[in-house]
Amino acid sequence: MTIRSAVTISLVPEVKGGPFIFWGELAASCAKAAGLGFDGVELFPPSAEALDTRQLAGLLARHELRLAAAGTGAGWALRKLSLTDPEPQWRAEAREFVRGVIDVAAGFGAPAIIGSMQGRAESAATRGQALGWLAEALEELGAHAGRAGVPLLIEPLNRYETNLLNRLEDALELLGTLRTRNVKVLADLFHLNIEERDIAGALQSAGANLGHVHFADSNRRPAGCGHTDFEAVAEALGAMGYAGFVSAEALPYPDSDEAARATMAMFRRLFRR
């Protein structure tokens, strides 16, 4: 089994400065990703409707790339939609937004990611209520993704971004309450660095429920720019038989091209030896 590499491309100018390696130019970014040897790209689109699927299909075929995943975070960033909004109308709109991204990504055999769209428990709702709404959404959307032939990914975030799912253990506990078995966890190494006592141990605890990995260092810069023990991470993933994508969701430090090169160099050192 082979671990595959991916690099992030944001198509949302309103979140410029966020942790994405490439920005804006889909064609140029795909060409650069292929030239550096990445196996796939992970997209952060404004919405399902805004993504030109014909162009994307052509670029992926031309450069022999896979779509690793598609993010749904623009629903929160641009419209402040969340799956745990106290208002039923807005929760329904959030589900519809995610459903659209699931459908587009599934057309390329890729999963959608729920990260910031999980929302947080605010004053109008308890944490228990919010987790109940999130479970309902994952039940429905996970089954929808299953019918499309792909998993759905849920990403725990650090405590400064949500008060719902912070650790892999939190996500696994929630998944255990669902009837669907089509929701997998996304392990973002930046968030794990903040919340987990033992990153490698947390990864191994996810086992077969681990569906995707975000590759970033402790300071959200590319792997190798902080203090994360990537040797331990690679050893844990190898021992698990993980064969999914390791996708660089990191700040473009010092710039996009150098961040992509540094990421690929670290990926090859860890996983292609």
Secondary structure, 3 states (H helix, E strand, C coil): CCCEEEEEEECCHHHCCCCCCEECCHHHHHHHHHHHCCCEEEEECCCCCCCCHHHHHHHHHHHCCEEEEEECCHHHHHHCCCCCCCCHHHHHHHHHHHHHHHHHHHCCCCCEEECHHHCCCCCCCCHHHHHHHHHHHHHHHHHHHHHCCCCEEECCCCCCCCCCCCCHHHHHHHHCCCCCCCEEEEEEHHHHHHHCCCHHHHHHHHHHHEEEEECCCCCCCCCCCCCCCHHHHHHHHHHHCCCCEEEECCCCCCCHHHHHHHHHHHHHHHHCC
